[in-house]
């Protein structure tokens, strides 16, 4: 980087995207020098000439002279404000912690001053061969640590693992990314940086959706696809909040117009989305019957609150009829041969909501059956809907927050894996061993 290059604006107080490292001497003015010892995933080591004012020093015994410092470095029209939280050593006193505001950073020339970006751990898809094509590697942080003024940057604590991630690793998802690619669609963590005017601030606990990048120590997200985590929700539980629980609410409340007292049939009831649908349906006052493929998945569906759970083998539809009779709403993420029997289980004015095809086969429906039985088949593609209606994320988030605050909804996790075991999590999903929502814990 040439002399005079201005560094990109980092995160606000409490987190760090750029660290300035040199000697010390704020009180006397001149070249500011701060020794950085920080919790940084992406740090740049540089020599700096800067206007410096100590704006927070909890254990301070020395009062800085901002005017003296400012007289040594002229202001310019391109002044940028940035704040770093670090352990700082000054010539006049030792501060345990201090927050220092840099109004302008300029690189000095000289071989001793160089800029390097510290990499972060991530899972990287190298080839479209399924989970086997994913490796643990070190990569540059999103945007190479730069602030584009539009994207939020998140310190990832947990990331959700979904069926869509598995399809991406196989090259079978509707969007095929360019390789190498960091998978992962959903995160929960702490904001390092948020664009102004979004209502978010550094330090907020958030959950977010993005197309790729979640399986890493830091992720970038559009603030429109981000929600604050309720106090009652931890990071692992929050990692599935935006995709699974928002999809569940979208399918039930928005598309099916579910009413209290109605009966909901949930296919794939022991999976991550199925569990979310069960919980949201119960919170909205419905009776729920789940169809689960194994005893472990049936137990998960029961733990999520299903009133009745039937095995997904031969005769499952007869078991549902015996237990509940016709149903008002079916939520189907499976497809395949279950679709036809699900459609037959609808009572007049019933609604079958299609949310995916985990079974592999995409079913077809003869519309005369819909006409003669007065039933409906609806699609619920949450991601595609949000792309055209970005405000819906906040709407659904507010509705779910109310259910959580009222005690009617408590998101749950099926299994957690450390980031380094992400390939195993994807393989468990591929082998249908996954029970409930799978998450990767990063911190």
C-alpha positions in Angstrom: 0.0 0.0 0.0 1.5 3.4 -1.0 2.3 6.2 1.4 -0.7 8.4 2.1 -3.3 5.6 1.6 -6.3 6.0 3.9 -7.2 2.8 5.7 -10.8 1.5 5.4 -13.2 2.4 8.2 -13.2 -0.4 10.8 -15.8 -1.5 13.2 -17.1 0.6 16.0 -16.0 0.5 19.6 -15.8 -3.0 21.1 -14.6 -4.9 18.0 -11.8 -4.6 15.6 -11.3 -4.8 11.8 -8.1 -2.7 11.7 -5.5 -2.4 14.4 -2.8 0.3 14.5 0.5 -0.9 15.9 3.5 1.2 16.7 5.2 2.9 19.7 3.4 5.4 22.1 3.3 9.2 22.6 -0.2 10.7 22.5 0.3 13.4 25.2 3.0 15.3 23.4 1.2 15.3 20.0 3.0 14.4 16.8 2.8 10.9 15.5 0.3 8.9 17.5 1.4 5.4 18.4 -0.7 2.7 20.0 0.4 -0.8 20.9 -2.5 -3.2 20.0 -3.3 -6.4 21.8 -6.8 -7.2 20.6 -9.3 -9.9 19.9 -9.1 -9.5 16.2 -10.0 -11.9 13.4 -8.6 -9.6 10.8 -5.9 -7.2 11.8 -3.7 -4.9 9.8 -0.2 -4.0 11.2 0.7 -0.5 10.1 2.7 2.5 11.2 0.4 5.5 11.5 0.4 9.2 11.6 -2.9 10.3 13.1 -5.1 12.7 15.1 -5.8 10.8 18.3 -8.1 11.5 21.2 -8.7 9.1 24.1 -12.4 8.9 24.4 -12.7 6.2 27.0 -10.2 4.9 29.5 -11.8 3.1 32.5 -8.7 2.9 34.6 -7.2 6.2 33.4 -5.1 8.4 35.7 -3.8 10.6 32.8 -5.8 13.3 31.1 -5.0 13.7 27.5 -4.6 17.0 25.8 -6.7 16.6 22.6 -5.8 20.1 21.3 -2.1 19.4 21.6 -2.5 16.2 19.6 -4.7 17.7 17.0 -2.3 20.6 16.2 0.3 18.1 14.9 -1.7 16.6 12.1 -3.9 18.8 9.9 -7.5 17.8 9.2 -8.7 17.2 5.7 -12.0 17.0 3.9 -11.7 13.2 3.8 -11.6 12.8 7.6 -12.9 9.4 8.8 -13.8 8.5 12.3 -13.0 5.1 13.6 -12.7 3.5 17.1 -10.6 0.6 18.3 -10.8 -1.2 21.6 -7.4 -2.5 22.7 -4.8 -2.7 25.4 -2.9 0.5 25.0 0.5 1.6 26.4 1.1 5.4 26.6 4.2 7.3 27.6 2.4 8.9 30.6 0.4 6.1 32.0 -0.6 2.5 31.6 -4.2 1.9 30.7 -5.7 -1.6 31.2 -8.1 -0.8 28.4 -8.8 2.2 26.4 -10.9 3.2 23.4 -9.0 5.5 21.0 -10.7 7.4 18.3 -8.6 7.9 15.1 -9.8 10.7 12.9 -7.4 9.9 10.1 -4.9 7.1 9.6 -2.1 7.5 7.0 0.5 4.9 6.2 4.1 5.9 6.6 6.6 4.9 4.0 9.4 2.5 4.9 10.0 -1.2 4.8 9.2 -1.6 8.5 5.5 -0.6 7.9 3.5 -3.1 5.9 -0.1 -4.1 5.7 -1.1 -7.7 6.1 -4.6 -9.2 6.6 -4.9 -11.9 9.2 -6.9 -14.8 7.8 -9.9 -16.5 9.4 -10.9 -20.2 9.7 -13.6 -21.4 7.4 -15.0 -24.4 5.6 -14.3 -24.1 1.9 -16.0 -26.0 -0.9 -13.3 -26.9 -3.4 -15.3 -29.2 -5.7 -18.9 -30.2 -6.2 -18.6 -33.6 -4.7 -20.8 -33.3 -1.7 -19.4 -33.1 1.8 -16.1 -34.7 0.6 -15.5 -31.5 -1.4 -15.4 -29.3 1.7 -12.1 -28.7 3.6 -11.1 -26.6 6.7 -8.9 -23.8 5.5 -7.8 -20.2 6.2 -9.3 -17.5 4.0 -9.4 -13.7 4.0 -12.4 -12.2 5.9 -15.4 -11.1 3.8 -14.6 -8.0 1.7 -10.9 -8.4 2.8 -11.9 -6.5 6.0 -13.1 -3.4 4.1 -16.3 -1.5 5.0 -18.4 -0.9 1.9 -21.0 1.1 3.8 -23.8 -1.3 3.0 -23.0 -4.6 4.6 -23.1 -5.7 8.2 -20.2 -7.8 9.5 -20.8 -10.4 12.1 -18.5 -12.2 14.5 -20.0 -15.7 14.0 -20.7 -17.7 17.2 -22.9 -20.4 15.5 -23.9 -21.3 12.0 -26.9 -23.4 10.9 -26.5 -26.4 8.6 -29.4 -27.0 6.2 -30.4 -29.2 3.4 -29.7 -26.3 1.0 -26.1 -26.4 2.1 -25.9 -30.0 1.2 -27.3 -29.4 -2.2 -24.8 -26.5 -2.7 -21.9 -28.9 -2.0 -23.2 -31.2 -4.7 -23.8 -28.5 -7.2 -27.5 -29.3 -7.2 -28.8 -26.0 -5.7 -30.7 -23.6 -8.0 -27.8 -21.2 -7.6 -24.4 -22.7 -8.4 -21.6 -20.6 -6.8 -18.1 -20.1 -8.2 -15.5 -22.2 -6.5 -13.8 -21.9 -4.1 -16.8 -21.1 -2.0 -17.5 -20.8 1.8 -20.9 -22.5 2.3 -23.4 -21.6 5.0 -26.7 -19.7 4.8 -27.5 -18.7 8.4 -25.5 -17.4 11.4 -25.9 -16.1 14.9 -23.4 -13.9 16.4 -22.3 -10.4 17.5 -22.3 -7.4 15.1 -18.8 -6.0 14.5 -20.1 -3.3 12.1 -23.4 -2.1 10.8 -24.2 0.5 8.2 -25.6 3.7 9.5 -29.4 4.2 9.5 -30.2 0.4 9.7 -31.2 0.5 13.4 -28.4 -2.0 14.2 -25.1 -1.2 16.1 -21.9 -2.9 16.9 -22.3 -5.2 19.8 -25.9 -6.3 19.0 -26.6 -10.0 19.2 -28.1 -10.9 15.8 -29.1 -13.8 13.5 -28.9 -13.4 9.8 -29.3 -15.1 6.4 -26.9 -14.8 3.5 -26.1 -16.9 0.4 -22.8 -18.4 1.5 -20.2 -17.4 4.0 -21.7 -18.6 7.2 -19.3 -21.4 7.9 -16.5 -19.1 9.0 -15.3 -17.0 11.9 -16.7 -13.8 10.4 -19.6 -13.3 7.9 -21.2 -10.5 6.0 -24.9 -9.9 5.7 -27.4 -7.5 4.2 -29.0 -5.8 7.2 -32.4 -6.4 5.6 -31.9 -10.2 6.2 -30.9 -9.7 9.8 -32.8 -9.7 13.1 -31.8 -9.1 16.7 -31.7 -12.3 18.8 -34.2 -12.3 21.7 -32.6 -12.4 25.1 -34.1 -15.9 25.7 -32.4 -17.3 22.6 -28.8 -18.5 22.7 -26.4 -18.4 19.7 -26.8 -22.1 18.7 -30.6 -21.9 18.8 -30.5 -18.5 17.0 -28.4 -20.1 14.2 -31.6 -21.6 12.8 -34.0 -18.8 13.6 -34.0 -16.8 10.4 -34.2 -19.6 7.9 -36.2 -22.4 9.6 -38.4 -20.4 11.9 -39.1 -17.6 9.5 -39.9 -20.3 6.8 -42.2 -22.0 9.3 -44.0 -18.7 10.1 -44.2 -17.8 6.4 -45.7 -21.1 5.5 -48.2 -21.2 8.3 -49.2 -17.6 9.0 -48.7 -16.0 5.6 -49.3 -18.6 3.0 -51.7 -21.1 4.8 -53.4 -18.4 6.9 -53.5 -20.9 9.8 -56.2 -20.3 12.4 -56.2 -21.3 16.0 -57.7 -24.7 16.6 -56.9 -26.1 13.1 -54.9 -29.3 12.6 -51.6 -29.2 10.9 -49.8 -32.2 9.4 -46.0 -31.9 9.2 -43.9 -34.1 7.0 -40.3 -34.6 7.9 -41.3 -33.8 11.4 -37.9 -34.8 13.0 -35.8 -32.5 10.8 -34.7 -29.0 11.5 -37.5 -27.4 9.4 -40.1 -29.9 10.6 -39.3 -29.1 14.3 -39.6 -25.4 13.6 -43.0 -25.9 11.9 -44.3 -28.0 14.8 -43.2 -25.4 17.3 -44.6 -22.4 15.4 -47.9 -24.2 14.7 -48.3 -25.0 18.3 -47.5 -21.4 19.3 -50.2 -20.2 16.9 -52.8 -22.5 18.6 -52.9 -25.4 16.2 -53.1 -29.1 16.9 -50.1 -30.9 15.2 -49.5 -34.4 13.9 -46.0 -35.2 12.6 -44.7 -37.9 10.2 -41.2 -39.0 11.1 -38.8 -41.5 9.5 -37.1 -43.0 12.6 -37.7 -43.5 16.3 -35.1 -40.8 17.1 -36.8 -38.3 14.8 -40.2 -39.2 16.2 -38.8 -38.5 19.7 -37.5 -35.1 18.5 -40.9 -34.3 17.0 -42.6 -35.1 20.3 -40.1 -33.0 22.2 -40.9 -30.1 19.8 -44.6 -30.4 20.9 -46.3 -32.6 18.3 -49.6 -34.0 19.7 -49.4 -37.1 17.5 -46.4 -38.6 15.7 -46.7 -41.5 13.2 -44.0 -43.5 11.5 -43.3 -42.7 7.9 -43.5 -46.3 6.6 -46.4 -48.0 4.9 -49.7 -47.0 6.2 -48.7 -43.7 7.6 -51.7 -41.9 6.1 -54.1 -44.5 7.6 -52.5 -43.8 11.0 -53.1 -40.1 10.6 -56.8 -40.7 9.7 -57.2 -42.9 12.8 -55.6 -40.3 15.0 -56.9 -37.0 13.8 -59.2 -37.5 10.8 -58.8 -35.0 7.9 -56.4 -32.1 8.4 -56.6 -28.4 7.6 -53.0 -27.7 6.6 -50.1 -29.9 5.4 -46.6 -28.5 5.4 -44.4 -30.7 3.2 -40.7 -30.3 2.8 -40.3 -33.9 1.5 -42.3 -34.3 -1.6 -42.1 -37.6 -3.4 -44.8 -40.2 -2.9 -46.0 -38.6 0.4 -47.5 -35.7 -1.5 -50.4 -37.6 -3.0 -51.5 -39.1 0.4 -51.0 -35.7 2.1 -53.3 -34.2 -0.5 -56.0 -36.9 0.2 -55.8 -36.1 3.9 -57.0 -32.5 3.4 -60.5 -31.6 4.4 -62.5 -29.2 2.2 -60.8 -25.8 2.0 -57.6 -27.5 3.3 -54.2 -26.1 2.2 -51.1 -28.1 1.3 -48.0 -25.9 1.5 -44.9 -27.1 -0.4 -41.6 -26.0 1.1 -39.1 -28.4 -0.5 -38.3 -31.8 -2.0 -36.0 -33.5 0.4 -37.3 -36.8 -0.9 -35.7 -36.1 -4.2 -38.8 -36.4 -6.5 -40.9 -33.4 -7.5 -44.5 -34.4 -7.4 -47.2 -33.4 -9.9 -50.8 -32.7 -9.2 -53.9 -33.0 -11.4 -55.7 -29.7 -10.9 -59.1 -31.4 -11.4 -58.6 -32.9 -7.9 -58.1 -29.5 -6.5 -61.3 -28.3 -8.2 -63.5 -31.2 -7.2 -62.3 -31.3 -3.6 -62.0 -27.6 -3.0 -58.5 -27.8 -1.7 -55.4 -25.7 -2.5 -51.7 -26.4 -3.1 -49.5 -23.4 -2.1 -45.8 -22.7 -2.5 -43.7 -21.2 0.3 -40.3 -20.3 -1.0 -39.1 -18.0 1.8 -35.8 -16.9 0.3 -37.3 -16.0 -3.1 -40.2 -14.1 -1.3 -37.7 -12.1 0.8 -35.7 -11.2 -2.2 -38.8 -9.2 -3.5 -40.1 -8.2 0.0 -37.0 -7.5 2.2 -39.2 -5.9 4.8 -40.8 -9.3 5.5 -37.8 -10.4 7.6 -38.5 -7.7 10.1 -42.2 -8.5 10.0 -41.7 -12.2 10.7 -39.0 -11.5 13.2 -41.3 -9.3 15.2 -44.0 -12.0 15.2 -41.6 -14.7 16.3 -40.2 -12.4 19.0 -43.7 -12.0 20.4 -44.2 -15.7 20.5 -40.8 -16.2 22.2 -41.4 -13.4 24.7 -44.8 -14.9 25.6 -43.3 -18.3 26.3 -45.1 -20.0 23.4 -42.0 -20.7 21.4 -38.5 -21.8 22.4 -36.2 -22.8 19.5 -34.3 -26.0 20.0 -31.2 -27.6 18.5 -30.8 -31.2 17.5 -27.0 -31.5 17.5 -24.0 -29.1 17.6 -20.6 -29.7 16.0 -17.4 -27.6 16.2 -16.6 -25.7 13.0 -13.8 -28.1 12.3 -16.3 -31.0 12.2 -18.6 -29.3 9.7 -17.9 -32.0 7.0 -19.3 -34.6 9.5 -22.4 -32.5 10.0 -23.0 -32.3 6.3 -22.4 -36.0 5.9 -24.9 -36.8 8.7 -27.4 -34.7 6.8 -26.6 -36.5 3.6 -27.0 -39.9 5.3 -30.3 -38.9 6.9 -28.8 -39.4 10.4 -29.6 -35.8 11.3 -32.2 -35.3 14.0 -33.5 -31.8 14.5 -31.5 -28.7 13.6 -27.8 -29.1 13.1 -25.5 -26.2 14.0 -21.8 -25.5 13.9 -20.3 -23.8 17.0 -17.6 -21.3 16.1 -17.0 -19.7 19.5 
